[in-house]
Amino acid sequence: MLNISFHSKLNEAVKQNLAFCLIRKPNEVVIELFVQDHSSKNKVLMHSFDSKMEKWIADENPISIHQKEFDFESKLKFPKAKKIHPKTEQEYQELIQQTIEDIQNSELKKVVISRKKQVENFRISIFETYRNLLKNHPNALVFLWQNPNEETWIGATPELLLSQESNKVKTVSLAGTKLPEADWTEKELEEQQIVTDFIVTNFRGLGNLEVKGPETIQAGKFHHLKTYISAEVSDNFSLKNLLKEMHPTPALCGMPKQDAFEYILQNEGYDREFYSGYIGIEQADSKQYFVNLRSAQIFEDKIWIYVGGGITAESNPEKEWMETELKSGTILNSLV
């Protein structure tokens, strides 16, 4: 039997053009629904890559449902997309080659270069697409963010940025990408170590620091290297301050952090908006923040899929293009 209150609340949000968010945490089977009521008790937030924009959906009483019982269909209103010029394969590879040369001739160790892939929106079923993401990516945070007349985002992100429950803070170092049949190379191992070192530096001074990994994990069709990092904190600890230091991590930006950040703003050629920012879930007993990766922005006529990869001195432009094409499959293979 369907959870009528969940579906009724979602239906009312759609009918009244209210902002809402559907969210399922990694390795869980429960979907939470947040509908904007401007309370301050429970929040879902979207924070931009450049930290200049943050939007909230606050709900006094979010409700949940088992994902197997989620059976909702409705049309959402999307704005029309602006006209853009997505980078061609040649343009992207030229940018990657230039980035490699700049890394080789500077203090930069890694820069994450991304792009938009634009496809036509042939009246997709947004809720069926969301169900496909739930089914295809059980280990990811799967979300649908709808802010009527402003933006709609959907995605399945494999990466925790930061969480706190009681006096324990946790994060993961997730970097390096390969297909299951390939072997890890020095390039991916170095990329993952850069991210791990950055996080451990930010966690120094906290109690009982634990670092476990790296291990190989699967996210969709890819293998990644993942290290688990945790520590204990005191009562006067500020999670917000640590979050500010952590974002954007080398997995989203590069190293050194500020140099890579400025390089991206000057050379990437477009505004990432919420892509490679983070999604936060703030409730009374816990706070969790996930990196906004493997995501797309939905418009009435177009879909913008955001993809990228970490560039080091050992990168290969052709392989980097292919990696972004494969990563776009997270969204493309779930569209209905």
Secondary structure, DSSP 8 states (H G I E B T S, - for coil): ---HHHHHHHHHHHHTT--EEEEE-TT--EEEEEE----SSSEEEEE-TTSS-EEEEE-SS-EEEEGGG-------------------HHHHHHHHHHHHHHHHTSS--EEEEEEEEEEE-----HHHHHHHHHHH-TTSEEEEEEETTTEEEEEEE--EEEEEETTEEEEEEEEEEE-TTS---HHHHHHHHHHHHHHHHHHTTSEEEEEEEEEEEEETTEEEEEEEEEEE--TT--HHHHHHHHSS-TTTSEESHHHHHHHHHHHS-S--TTTTSEEEEEETTEEEEEE--SEEEE-SSEEEEEEEEEE-TT--HHHHHHHHHHHTHHHHTT--
